[in-house]
């Protein structure tokens, strides 16, 4: 052999002639020159026999395997057997080259299965073996399809990818069963391959259209259905039908790009086997080296990518996370998404930490590239226009889809730069905005943003208990260590945190009676260390009886001080670390703060399996065992949702992780949208690329403020809903049904109560809990956002102001003129407006207004913005938000509920008076600004309204001012709140003024005189007390209230019409006098008016004295009398 030497044997010389040795030498030479990227080569051939004694059987074929490194025959034989080959003999060789290189050569005699055309499949078998030996294909039983069906190994890999996907869906079928079924049902398997090929082979029918491919796929599905009639086994039939369904649900793949991975883009909602909830889009990535999944609930979606350690069910893990992510993302532009991957070839973490990390990074890179392989790009044309371009070599059977954004998650905190470099190498339109948190962007740990957002929940919970946790000491237990972003930052957000106990994966920290100042300073020192553990805590600073212990210790001595702090019985003297962690979770302290991974609290009725976190089964407690007052979930999935609900029903103040730790998500989203804007500015020459990184970094502080405002607003909303929601009223029930129909809500998946349970709670006077309200809030915002987008909301020029408020002030000051070019302009506007509507007016507000008035979502949103501007609701909400935490809780509750009711009434007024609709018809696109301009003159009187009202209203304002003073409310808030309801009637004043041709002040004086004289406010209060058990009662109440305002307006116009100009009032006294004079001059009205006033006052006084509320009939008569005082109904 020219350049190779080997130990020859007699067998070798007899069996082969010189030409075979020359072929060996050539292959080995190619293998040596190819380097490490080609670890193996194979050759299948029919040998020639040179004597009868060694004649080779007709079906026997020689297989030669060439390897850089020797492998055990026990490794090689299963590979050949899984291909369907029968090995009859084998001879191993060591081959040494003159330059010192060594190769392993294995010579096998193999027999092909009966019925196989050996000559036809030889090259396919050779390619398949080489792919398996090189690690490009897996050595499973499905490889028999290469011989039995003459399928290339890549085609088999596609079928295997689908089978692995089914395993992740939780199918009942095993790998051997699926492989055997495909082998045993030749016709159906070939049709499945054809179904895939006609859909996605770019060369099929010379690049057929998507429409032609769908038509052909439908034909093939018909053939599959016919073929399945001949499948006798029921399980095989069901499996093959599921395979057909999954292939049919595929809309893109990179399978024809010849890459290391196979990426399949799927529509899970077309897959019956897919567990709930089903995302809108899914990308399944399969390779021998890595498997991964990316789930998205909409086209514009984002979420982190997790390095999972759950090989067999990581999709289940990701599905649980994306469910929380979807509700968490209700405060940001994209909907929920989540991804995860499992590196299949990684060594053990403890055995080879560096190798483990290296393989994880490489698997992540493969995963990222695979996602981009099947994602569209947004490119700028020569004309400067943006155009969506599909990936080259990828057939697209769905709509354009170019928004793919990822973020860090467990195990991938430092990987964002990897993802962004791949994005940039691909020329992906998002560049380094593809993965938030990279080297150019916002450092979440430095900002402490997730912990700060969680702390807004903690502060609000404590405030509802009358505790200011920023100025009063409180006890706490924690999950995490000071090295962690969320836990470490969180434990530094109040100098009054008395951390009694904490634990992470390595240690347990006990400080039963900590010195607040000393312990805070030591935690701050620890947080500043590069990689601190609890063992780095200065033990001399720990209070008596405390200490730091390893989770691996056999047992831990429990001191009297720890027993007292954790509320343990006197006989408890020693516990295992697992037992001690459970007792920490049961501790009777003020706060449980979660900052680490793991699910530690389940509902009493749940099993540990329901919690989905097997590692922590020995530690987990039931929600009924919690003795904390407040839970702050900085980490994900610390409690199951059912545990949260149970704890809340037992009096624990808890939201959801989606609410508590949403600040990190919103920060990332704002970073992405800012980068998109800046890159557009660079593209058009408005900012230098060198300025980009610094400019983005300069926005950190203001972005943080904007994000935390969202957290505060959402917590205020949930607190208000807890206080104000009538016990599971019918509107909440109807709203849940609405969300089920329109927002893909599955109340079983989200653990919302059934109608029967709601009725039971109503009978028991029990309200919905904060965890349940958190879910309803998220779905409310998501549905409202989608409805606004579908309705075309966002095109009114006035809405540019929403973008000005969304971006940091320095960005707005320099580049506001270019906001309209942002590709997500409409999504930003709709999301922010939807959030503000819900945060201001309540979860059910928009739905209820549409139900009561029949208005469209477009009209409701426009009317809300008009009212918000006219009455400066933002300013009022800020005054409320700034009420001190230690203020009287009744003050906080009353003001926020009045804001919500005021918004409800004012928006209803605007809709019923058709202000927005009129402007829509007459002003073209500038609807909101036109409506504001029309109503502004009358509403401008609101600061002076106290000087315009009648005696009764003046007395009411005075009483509210006295109450505000008693509560200690700031002057501005006290004044605004005290005259809030009188300000509402200025909307009617504006109509009266316009139609009467009077100045708003004169119209207001007479209007308030009418309201005062005829007890309109008392009547409105009586309407509020009417029952609202069902939909029709609610509509009747709303209609009655509207009629009362209308009657007051019409009556005022009637009086003013008859009033000489010289007698028009200049102050409240003159207005009352003029009204009485008018009554005297119109005797036809007097009897009914007098009767109305006297009888209604008696009814209302009787009610206030303890009798039954005024009923609907009485109030209806009162309204009719005001509308038709002469009795002509």
N, C-alpha and C positions, 0 to 999 in steps of 0.2 A: 504494500500500500504506500503510495508515494510519500506522504508526509506523516503517516501514522504507523505505529507499531502496536501489535497486540499479541496476546498469548493465543496461538492457534491450537486447535485440537484436531484429532483425526476425524472426528465427526464433521467438523467445519470443512475440512478439505474435501471430504467425500460429498458433502451435501451441496456445496456451492462451487461455482466456477469463478475464475478471476474477475469477470465483469462485475459480479455482485460486490466483491471487495472494493472495487473502484467506486461503485455507487455509495457504499458506506463512507469511504474517504471523502467523497464530494459533499455528502450531507453533513459530516462532522466538520468539514472545513467551513461550510456555510453557517453552521451553528456557532462555531468559534468566532467568526467574523461578526455575527449578529449581536453578540454581547448579551447582557443579562435580560434584555427585553424579549429574548426568545429562549426560554429555558428548556424546550423540548422539541423534538421532531419525530415523525413516525413514517413508516413505509409499509404498505401492504402489497404483497405480490404473490403470484403463483410460482413456486420453485420448479426447477427442472430436475428430474431424477436421472442418475447416470448408471444405475443398475437395478435389476429387478428386486433385490433384497431391500432396497431403500426407496422403493416406489412410493410416491406420495399419493394419498387418497385424493380422489378427484375433487372433493369439496374442501380439502385442507389448503389453507393459505398461510403463508409465512408473514409474521408481523415483526417488524423491527422497531424498537423504541430507543431513541437516542436522548440521553439526559445529561445535563451539566452536573447534577448531583445524583448519586445512587439512591434508589428508593427500595424499600422492602417489597418483596413479592406479594406479601399480604396486603399491601396498599394497591398494587397494580392489578392483581387478579380481579377484585370486585369491579374495577373500572371496566375491564373487558367483559365481565359477566353481565353488568348492567347494560352494556351495548347489545347483548344477545349472543356474544361469541362464546364458544366452548373451547377451552384451552386443553390441548392434548399433550403438549410438551413445552419446555422452556429451558433456555440456556442463557445465563448472565455472563457478561464480559466486562472487564475493565480495559479501557482504551487510553493509551498514553501517547501524546504527541511529542515530537522532537523538541518543542519549545517548553515542555514541562507541563502542559495542560492535561487534565484527566477528565474522561467522559465515561459514562455508564451506558452500555449497550445491552439491551435485552432482546433475545431472539425467541419468539413464541410460535408454536404451531397452533393455529386456531381453525375451528370449523364453524361455518356460518349456518344459521337455522334453515330448516327445510323450507322450500318455497321462495327463498330469497335469490334474486338474480345477482350472483356474486360480482360479476363483472360490472354491473350497473352501479352497485352500491360501494364498490371499493374506494373510489375517491371521496364519497360522502363519509364513510366510516373512518378513513384516514384523517380527514379534516376534523371530525368530531373527537377522535382520540387525541389529536394534537391540541385541540381547544381545551379539553378536560385536563390534560397533563400540564398545560400552560396556565391553568386557573381561569380561563376565559369562559368555561362552561362547567356546570356541576355534574358529578358522576352519578346521577340518579337513575332509577329504573325507567324513567320516561325516555332515556336515550335509546331504548329499543326501537323507538319510532324511526330512528335513522335507517335501520335495516329493514324493518317490517313495512314501512310506508315510504321509504326512499326520501325522507325529509332531511334537508340540511340542518346542521346542529343549531343554527340560529333560529330556525323555525320552531324546533323543539324547545328552545329557550323561551320563545314567546309563549308557548303553551304552558311551560313550567311557570313563567311569570304570572299567568292568570291563576294557575293552581295555588301558588303561594299567596296571591291576593285573597283567594277564597279562604285560605287558612286564617288570614288576618281578620277576615270578616266573621270568623267564628264558625265556619262550616263544620258539619258533622263528619265530613269525608276525610280520610287519612291520605297521606302522600302515596303509599302503595296502592290504595284503592283507586285514586285518581289516575295514576300511571297505568294500572292494569286496565281500567275502563277505556282509556284512550287507545291502548294497544288492541284490546279485544273488539272494539267497534270501529273498524277501519274506515267505513264509509263516512260515518258521522265526523270522525277526526279529520278526514280529508276535507269535508265540507266546512268545518270550523276554520281550517287553515285558509280555505278559499274565501270564507266570510271576512277574515282578517285581511287577506291580500287584496281583494277587490276594493276594500275600504281604504287601504293605506300604502300600497305599493305605488310609488310615484310613476313607475313605468307601465302600470297596468293600462291597457288600451291607450298607450302613448299619452299618458297624463290626462285621464278622463276627468270630467267636471265632478264636483261634489254631488250634484243632482243625479248624474248617471251612476255614480258609485252607490248612492243610497238606493236607487232603483234595483241595481244588481244585488245589493245586500238583501233586499227584501225577497228577491227570487231565491237566493241561496237559503234564506231562513225557511222558505217554503219547502225546499228540498230537504233541509234538516228535519223539519216537522214530519215529513213523509218517512224519512229514514228511521226516525225514532219509533215509529210504529212497529219496527222489527226488533227493537231492543226489549228482551224479555224481562230483564232484571229491573225492578222498580227503582232501586237506589241508583243504578247506573243511568236510568232514564232521567231521574231528577237531577243528577249531577250534570249530565250533558245538556239538559235544558238550562241549567244555571250558567254553564259555560257559554252557551249561546246568548243568553241575556247579558252577560258581562262583556263579551266581545261586541255585542250590539250597542252597549252603552259607552263604548270607546269612541272618542272623537279626534284624538291625535296620538301619534307615537313617534319616537325616534328610532324605531326598530330597523328602519331601512337606511340609517346613517352609518351602520357598521361600528357602533361605539361599544364601549365596555359594558354599559348599562342599557337596560330597556326601560323606557319611561312610557307609561300609558296614561293619557288624560281621559278621565271617566266622568260620567254623569251619574252619581250614586243614587239619585232619586228615581232612576230607571232600573235599579237593581233591587229586587224584592228581598234578596238575602241580606242586604246591607242593614245593619242595626240602626235604630233611631238615636239621635236625630241625623238625618241624611243631608250632607252638605250639597251645595249647588254644583261644585266642581271638586275633583280629586285628581291628584297626580300620584300614581303608584310607580315606584322605582324599584327595579329588581336587577341584581347582579350577583355573581358568586361571592363578591367581596362585601356588598352592602345591600340592605333593603331599606326602603323609606317610604313615607307617605306625606302628602301635603293636602290638607283639607281647607276648602274655602266656602264660605256661605254666601258669597256674592262676587261679582266681577271686581269690585273695588274692595279688597279685603287685605288685612295684615295680621301678623302674629308671629310669635317666636318659633325657632326650630330647636328641637330638643334632641340631645344625644341620649337615646333611651337605653336602658339596661334590660328591657323586657323583650327578649328575642321572639317569643311566640305570640305575643299579643300587644305589640307596641301601638298598633292602630287603635285598640281599645283605650289605651292610655291617652293617645293624642285626641281621640274623640271626646273623652271626658274633659280634657283641657280646652278644646275648641268650643265646647258648649259654654264653659265659663268665659272664654275669650269673646264669644259672640255678644254676651250680655255686657261684658266689660267695654267692648268697642262701641257701645251705644253713645258714648260721649265724644267719639272721634269720627273722622270722615269715613274710613273703610269699615266694613263689617268684619266679623270674626274670621280668623284663619289660624291654623296651627300646623306645624310639621314636625316630623320626628324621623330619625334614622337609627339603624342598628348596624354597627360594624361587625360583620360576621367572622372576620379573621383576626380580630384583636387578641393579643395575649392577655393573660390575667393582669388586672390592675396592680395587684400587690407583687406578683412575680416579676413583671417587667413594666414599671410605670412609664418609662420613656417610650417603649414600644407601643404600649397601650394608647398613649397620647398621640403618637405619630400616626397610628392606624386610624384613630378617630378623626384626626385632621384630614387625612387623605380620603376617608370615606365621606366626610362632610363635603369636600371639594367635588367628588363625583356626584353626590346628591344634588348640590347646587347646580352644577353644569347640566344635569339631567332635567331639572326644573326649567332651566332656560331653553333647553333644546326644544320644548314644546310650547313656548310662550312667544307671542307676537312682540314685535318691536315698534316703537314710535320714532319715525325718522323725519328729518326736515328735508323737503324737496328743494330743487333749485329755485323754485319760486318762493321759498321761505314758508311754505305751508307744511303742516304736520300730517303725516300719512302712516297708517298702520300697515306693517309689512309682516307677512307670515314667515316662519323659519324656513330656510332653504332645505329642500329635500323632505319636508314634512307636509303630508296631506292634511288639510284642515276641513273637518266636517261640522264645526260649530261656528259661532259668530266670532268676530274679532275680539281678542282678549289680551291686552298688553300690560295690564296693571298687576305686577307681582312684586310685593314688598315683603321682606323677612326681617326678623329681629333675633336677638340672642335669647336663649332660654337655658335651662339646666344643661350644663356641660359644654355650652357653646358661647360663654360670656366673652371669650377673647377671639372669636372666629369671624366677627363682622368684616374685618379687613380682608380675610380670605374670600368671603363672598363678594365683596365690592371689587376686588381685583379681577375675579372671574367675570363679573358684570361688565367691567370696563374692557376686558379682553374681548368680550363678545360684542362690544359696541352697544350694549343695552342702554336704552334711553335714560334710565334712572341713574346710571353711573354709580357713584358712591352713596347715592340715596337709596339704593337697592336694599342694603342692610344697615339699619340704623345702629348707632353706637360705635362706629368705627373711629379711626384716629382723627378723622375730620368730622366733628359732630359733637353732640352733647354727651358728656361723661355722667351717666346716671349716678354712679357712686359718689363722685365729687359733688354733684348737685344734691344728693340725698333725696331725690325727688319722689321715689316710690314710698320711702318711709314717711316723708312729709305729707304725702297724700293720705297714707293710712292714718297718720296722726290727726288729720282733720276729722276722721271718723271717731277716733278716740276722744278728741276734745268735745265733739258734739254729744257723744254718749254721756260723758261725764257732766256736761252742762245740763243735760236733761235730768240729771240727778241732783242738780244744784251745786255741783262741784266744779271749780276751776282748776283743772289739773296742771295749769301752768303756774299756779301760785299756792296750791295746797298739796301736801304730801299724800301719796297713795301707794299701796302695795301692788306688786306685779310679779308674775311668773312669765318666763319666756321660752320660746323654741328657737334656738340659733346660737351663734357665737359672734364675738365682736369683730371677727374678720369679715363677716357678711355685710353686704351692702344694706339690705333691708333691716336686719336685726341690729347691726352696729350703729347705723344712723338713727334708727328708731329709739335706741336706748340713750340717745343724747339729745332728744327733742324736748325733754322737760327736766329741769334740775330738781324736780320733786319726786322723781321715780325711785321708789324703794324696791329694788330688784331682789326679791327673797330667794328665788331659785330659777335656774335656767339649765337647759341641756342641749347638746348638739350630738352629732354622730360619734364623738370621741369621749366627751366629758360631761359630768354633772356638776353644776355650780350651786352651792348652798350658802346663803348669807342671811340667816333667820331674822336678824334685827339690824339691818345696815344703817350706817350713818349716811344720811342723804348726800351731803356735800362731798364727803370723802369718797364714797362709792362712785358718785358721778365723775369725779376727777379721775379716778382710776380707770373707769370704763373709757373715758376720753383718751387717756394715755394708751390703753390697749388698742383702741381703734387706729391710733397713729402708727402702730408697728406694722412692718411689712406683711407678716403672716401670723397674726396672734392666735394663740389657743387660750382656753380658759386657764390652763396651767401657767400662763404668763401673768396672771392676776397676782398682785402682791398679797400673799396669804396673811401677812401681818395686819392687813386692813380689813379682813373678814371678821364679822362679829362672832362672839363666843358661841361655840357649838357648830359653827359652819365649816366649810372646807370644799376642796375640789377633788373629784374622784373620777376614775376611769370607768367608762361604760363596760370595760372588759373585766373589771374586778369581780371576784366571786361573790362578795357581799359587802355591805356598807353599814357601819355602826350608825344608829340613829340617836342623836343626842336629845336631851330634853328640850333644848331650844328649837331644834328642827321639828320635833314632835308638835310643839305648840304652833310654830309657824305654818306647818302643813296640816294642822288639825287632825293629828293621828292619835290613836288611843295610847294610853300609858304603857300598855304591855308590848307595844312595838319597839323592839330594841335593835333589830337588824333586818335589812331588806336587801334583796338582790338589786342590781342596777335597774333591771326592767321594772321591778316592783316599785322602786323609788321614783322612776319617771312617771309611772301611773299615778302615784300619790301626789307628785308635784302637780299633775294635771287636775287633780281633785282638790287642790288647796283652796281654802277660803280667803282669797285675796280680791283686790279690786279689779285687776286687769290681767287678762291672758293675751299676750302679744306673740303672734306667730311670725317668724322670719325665716324659718328653714323649710326644707322639703319634708313631705310626709303627711299622712292623714291620721290624726291622733284622737279624734272624737267622732263616734258614729251615733246614730239614733238607737234607742233601746230596742226597737223592733228590727233593726238591721243586723245582718251577720257580718263577720269580719270580711268575708268574701265580697259583700256589697261595697265595702269601703275601697276595694281595689288597690290595696297597698299591703301586700303580704308581709313585707319586712317588718312592719310595725304592728302586726297583729298582737304580739305579746304586751305591747305598751298601751294599746288603745283603750279608752274608757267610753262609757255611754254618756249621752248628753244629760241624762237625768242625774249624773254624778257631778256635773260641773257646779262649782260653788263660787265662781267669779261673778262680778257684777257686769263687767264689760269685756268684750272680745274685739281685738283689732287684728285683722288678717292681712299682715304684710306679705306673707307667703301664700302660695296657691294650695287649695285643697286641704287646709289644716283641719277642717271639719267637713263632713259630708253635708249636703244641702238639707237632708232630712234631720241631721243632728242640729243644724242651725235653727231650723223651724221648731224643733222640740225644745231647744234651749230658750228660744225667744218666748215660746208659750209658757215657759216656766219663769219668765221674768228677766232673763239675761239679755243685755243690750248687745245685739250682734246684727250686722248687715250680711254681706257676702264678700268673698274674696274679690269678686268682680268689681264691686263698688269700692272696697277699701284700697286695693292696690292698683287702681286704674291710672294713677298719675304717670307711671312709667310708660304705659301704652300711649297716653296722650302726648307725652313729651316726644316719644319716638315719631309719632305721626306728624307732629308739628315740625320736627326736624326734616322729615322727608318732604313735606310740602314747601318748606323754606328752601331746601336744596333744589327742588324742581324749579321754583321761581328764580333763584339766583342763577341756575344754569341757563335759563331762558334769557336772563339779562346779559350773561356773558356771551351767549350766542349772538345777541343783537348789538353787542358792543357797548352796553350801558355800564358794565362793571368789568374790571380787569380780573383775569383768572388768579393772579397773584394775591388779589385782595380777598378772594373767596373765603378761605379758611378762617382768617381773622374776623371777617365780617360776620360769619355764622357764629363764631365763638362769642362775639360781643352781644348776642341776643339771649344768652343763657339766662340771665337774671329775670328779664321780662317774660321769657317763655315760662320760667318757673312760676312767676306770679299768675300768669294766665291759666296755667294748668291747675294750680292749687285753688283758684277761684272756682273752677269746675267741680273740684272735690267738695268744697264748702257748699256750693249750691245744691249738689246732689244730696248731701247729708241733711241740709236744711229741709229739702223736699221730703225725704224719707221720715224725718222727725215730725214734720207737719202732717204727713199722711198717717203716721201712727196715732197722732193725737186727734186728728180731725175726722178720720174715716169712721162713718157710722158703722156699727157692727156688721161687717160683710154685707153692705146694702146691695140692692138688686142691680144698681148700675155697675158695680164691680163685677158681678156675675155675668151681666150682659157683655161687659167689656172683655172678659176672658173669652167668651164665645166668639166675639168679634176678632180677637187676636188669633184664635184657633183657625178661623176661616180665612183671615187675610194676612197673617204674619207668620204662618207655619209654626205657631205655638203648639206644643204637645204637652198638655198639663200633666200627664203621667211622667214624661221625661223630666219636666221642670218641677215636679212634686207640688203643683198647685192643687188646692182642694177641689174635689168634685162638687157638682151642684148639691148633692145630698149633704156633703160635709159643710158646704157654705150655709145651707139652711139650718143645720144643727148648730153651727157657730152663732148664727143670727139669733136663734132661740135662746142660746146661752149668753148672749150679749158679748160675744168674743169677736175681736177684730182680726183682720189679717196681720201677720207678723212682718217685721222689717225684711227678713230674708225673702218672703213671698212678695212683698211690695217691691223689693229690689229687682226681682225677675220681671214683674209687671212693668216697672219703670223702663227697664232696658227694652222690652218688646214694644212698649208705647213709643219710645224715641225712635227705634228702628223702623217701625211701621209708618210713623209720621214722616220720617225722612224719605222713605221710599215713595210714599204717597205724594209728597211735594215734588220729588224728582219726576215722577210719572206725569204729574199735572203741569210740568213745565215751569214750576216756580223757580225764580232766580233770574228772570230776564228783566224785571223792573229795574230801571236805572238807579232807583233809590237804594236798592240792595247792595250796591257797591260799598255802602257803609259797613255792611257785615264783614267784608274782606278787610276793610281798614281796621276794624276792631280785632279781627282774627290774628293778623300778623303783628309782630312787635312794633312798637311806635317808631323806632329808627328806620325800620324797613318801610313803613307806611309813609313816613315823611319824605323819603328819597324816591320811592318807586311805586307809589299808589297808582300812577297812571298806567302801569303795566300789569296790574292785577287781573285785568280782564283777559289777559293772554294765558293765565294759568289753566292747564288742561283739566284741573279738578275744581274750577271756579264754582260751577253749579252745585257740586257735591258739598263743597265747604259751606256755601250759603245755606243749603237745605238742612245740613246736619246741625249747624249752629242755631238756626232759627227753631228747628224742632226741639233741640235741647232747651232753649230758652222758654219756649211755650210750656213744656212740661214742668221745668223747674219753677216757673212763675205761678202757673195756674193749676198744676196738679196732674196726676197720672191720667185720669179719665176725662179731663177737661175737653180736649179737642173732639174726642168721640162723642161726649155728651152734647156739646154744642151742635155738632153736625146732626145728631139724633133729634134734638129738640127743634132745630130751625130748618133742617133740610138743606143747609148750606154745604157747598163743596169745601174740600180741604184747602183749596186755594183761597177761597173767601175767608175762611176762618183764620188762616195764617196772616193774610193781609190786614184783616180787622184787628188782630192781636197787635201787630206792629204799629198800627195807627194809634191804638189806645195806649200802648207802651210809651210812645213818643209824646202824646198829648199830656199824659199825666205823670211823666217821668217815673215810670214804675221801676226802672233800674235804680234811680236815686233812692226811692223808697225802700227797695229791697236791700240796698247797701246800708241804709240807716238801721234796718232791722238786723242785718247780718252783724252789725257792730254793737248790738246790745251786749253788755258784759255777761260773761258766763255765769256770774253769781247773781244775776238779776232775778227777779221774781219769775218763775217758769210760766205763770199765768200771763204775764206781759208778753213774753215771747210767743206763746201759743195764740193769744188773741190777735196780735198784730199780723202774724203770718196768715192766719185764717181769714182775717179781713182783707188782706191783699189778694188772696185767692178768690174770695167771693166777689170782691170789687172787680177783678179782672173778668170773671165769669159774666157778671151783669153788664159791664161796659162793652165787652166784645159782643154779647148778645144784642145789646142796643144797636151797635154799629151794623150788625148783620140785618136786623129786622128793619132798620131804617134805610137799608140798601145803599149806604154811603159808598162802600167800596165798589159795589156793582155799578152804581151810577158813574163813578169815575172810570171804571173799566170800559164803559161804553163811550165816554166822551173824551177821555184824555189819552187814549192809546195805551202805551206801555207804562206811563208815569202815574200808576194808579195810587200808590201809597202816598206819595208827596201831595197829590191833588186832594186826597181825603183829609190829610193833616191840615192843609191850608184852609179847607172849607170849615173845619170844626174848631180851628184854633182860637178865633175871636171870643167865643163864649167860654171855652175852657181856660182862657187866660185870666178869668176872674177868680180862679180857685184859691189864690193866695189871699184874696179879700172876701172869701165867701162868708166868713163869720159876720161881716158887717152888712150882709145882704139878706140874711135869713130872717124868718119870723121868730116869735117869742119861743115857741116850742123847740124849734131847731136850735135856737141860740142856747136854750137851757140844756139840750142834749150835748152840744159841743162843749159847754162849760163843764158838764159832768164828766165827759171823757177827758178833758184837760186835767181835772182834779184827780181822776184815776191814774193818768199818766204820771202826774207829779208824785202820787203815792207810790207808784212802781219805780220811780226814779229814772224815767225815760229822758233822754236828751231833749232839749227844747225843740229842735227842728223836727225830730220824729214825733214828739208829743203833738205839736201843732198840726202836722200833716195828717197824722192818724185821726186826731180828734174831729177833723172836718172832712174826712174821706168820703163819707156817704153823701154829704151835702154837695161835694164836688162832683159826684157822679151825675147829679141832676143838671149840671151845667150843659150836658149834651143836649137835653131837652131845651134848655134856655137858648142854645144856639139856633135850634130849629125855629123856636118862637120868634127870636129876634129877626131872623132872615125873612120869615114869612109875614111878619108884622111890620117890617121896615123900621124897626126900632134899634137903638143902641143896645148891645148885650146887657149893659147894667140895668137899664130900665125894664127889659124883659125879665131879667133875673129877679128883680124886686117883686114884680107881680107874680111870677111863677112860685117863688118861695111863700108868698102870702097865701096863694091857693093851696099849696101843699100843707101849710101850717093850719089853715082854717078848716080843711076837710080831712085832717088826720091821715094823710097819705102815708107818712112814715110808719104810723102805727099799723095801717093796713098792710104795708109791705112786710113789716115784722110778723104779722099774723100769717101772711102767705108763706113766709119762711118756715113757720111751725107746722104747716100742713104735712100730712104723711106723704112719703115718697117711696112706697114699697115697690112699685113696679114702674115700667116705662111710661105708662099713660098718666100715672100720678105725677111723674116728673115733668112730662110735657104740659100737663094741666097747670102745674105750679108756674112753670116758665111763661106760659101763655097769659096767665092771670097777672103775673108781675109786669109783663110787657103792656098789658092792657091798662094797668094802673098808671104807668108812666105816660102812656098815650093819652089817657083820660085827663091827666094833669096838664099835659101839653095842650090838648084841644080846649080844655076849659079856660086855660090862661089866654089862649088866642081869642076865644069868644069874648072874654072880659075886655081885653085890650082893644078889640075891634070896636066895642061900644064906648070906649073911654075917650073923651075929648083930649086932644093933645095937651091942653093946658092943665089937665088933671092927672097927667102921667106922673107916677111917684118918683121921689128923689131919695127916699129912705124907707126902711121897713115899716115905720109907723104910718107913713103916707100910703104905702101899698095896702096895708090892712084896712085903713080907713076907706080907701078907694074901692076895695072889694066889698066891704059892707054896704057902701053907698050903692054899688052896682046891684047887690041883692035887693035893696029896697026899690030900686028902679025897675027890677024885673021880677014882679011878684009871681009870675008863672013858675019860676024856678024855686022860689023860696020854700014852699012846703016840703018838697022832696029833699032839698038841700038840708033844711033844718032837721028833718026826720033822719036823714043819713048821718048827720053829725052826731045827734043825740044818741041814736040807737047804737051806732058803731062804737062810740065812746063807752057806752054802758057794757056792750059785749066785750070790748077789749079790757076794760077795767075789771069785769067779772072774771075774765081769763087770768089776769094778773093776780087776782085775789084767790085763785086756786081752782076755778071751774075748768071745764073742758075747753080746749082751744077753739077759736072761731072756726067754723067749718067752711067747706068749699062753697056751699050754697049761699051763706051769708056774704061771703066775700064777693061772689059773682054778682049778687044784687048791688053791692056797694059800687063795684066797678061800672055796672050798667047805669046806675043812677048818676055817676059822675059823667059818663059819656052821653047820657040822654036824660038830663035833669027834668025835662017836661014830661017824661014818661012815654015818649014815642020810641019804643024799642024797635 
